[in-house]
Amino acid sequence: MSTQTDNIALVRRFNDAFDRADWTTMKACVSPDLAAYATGAPGKMGLDAFVGMGQTFLDAFSQS
């Protein structure tokens, strides 16, 4: 596989894990020293804060 193909597969794996609320797989797709930024967030988020934001987001739009 090419680097581009590998990157595309990794992003798809990350997005699929997010959609399924599979936080373990999602964490495995990124660096443990992740620095994430999002609109509305107070600033830089580490990995745990980023996952927490994802959990909150999915909970807000849960169909259950």
C-alpha positions as CSV (number, residue, x, y, z in Angstrom):
1,M,0.0,0.0,0.0
2,S,1.1,3.5,-0.6
3,T,1.4,6.1,2.1
4,Q,-1.7,7.9,0.8
5,T,-3.7,4.7,0.7
6,D,-2.5,3.9,4.3
7,N,-3.6,7.4,5.4
8,I,-7.0,7.1,3.8
9,A,-7.5,3.7,5.5
10,L,-6.5,5.1,8.9
11,V,-8.9,8.1,8.6
12,R,-11.7,5.7,7.6
13,R,-10.9,3.4,10.5
14,F,-10.9,6.4,12.9
15,N,-14.3,7.7,11.5
16,D,-15.9,4.3,11.6
17,A,-14.7,3.8,15.2
18,F,-16.1,7.2,16.1
19,D,-19.5,6.4,14.5
20,R,-19.6,3.1,16.5
21,A,-18.5,4.8,19.8
22,D,-15.5,2.5,19.7
23,W,-13.2,4.7,21.8
24,T,-10.5,2.1,22.1
25,T,-10.1,1.8,18.3
26,M,-10.4,5.5,17.9
27,K,-7.6,6.1,20.4
28,A,-5.4,3.5,18.6
29,C,-5.6,5.6,15.4
30,V,-4.0,8.7,16.9
31,S,-0.9,9.6,18.7
32,P,-1.2,9.5,22.5
33,D,0.1,13.1,22.7
34,L,-2.7,14.3,20.4
35,A,-3.4,18.0,20.4
36,A,-6.9,18.6,19.1
37,Y,-8.8,21.8,18.5
38,A,-12.5,22.2,17.9
39,T,-14.9,25.1,17.5
40,G,-16.5,25.9,20.9
41,A,-13.8,24.1,22.9
42,P,-11.9,26.3,25.3
43,G,-8.5,25.5,23.7
44,K,-6.2,22.6,23.0
45,M,-7.5,19.2,24.0
46,G,-5.5,16.1,24.9
47,L,-6.6,12.6,23.9
48,D,-8.9,12.0,26.8
49,A,-10.6,15.4,26.4
50,F,-11.0,14.8,22.7
51,V,-12.6,11.4,23.3
52,G,-14.8,13.0,25.9
53,M,-16.0,15.6,23.4
54,G,-16.8,12.7,21.0
55,Q,-18.8,10.9,23.6
56,T,-20.7,14.0,24.4
57,F,-21.4,14.7,20.8
58,L,-22.7,11.2,20.1
59,D,-24.8,11.2,23.3
60,A,-26.4,14.5,22.2
61,F,-27.5,12.9,18.9
62,S,-28.3,9.4,20.2
63,Q,-31.4,7.8,18.8
64,S,-32.1,5.8,22.0
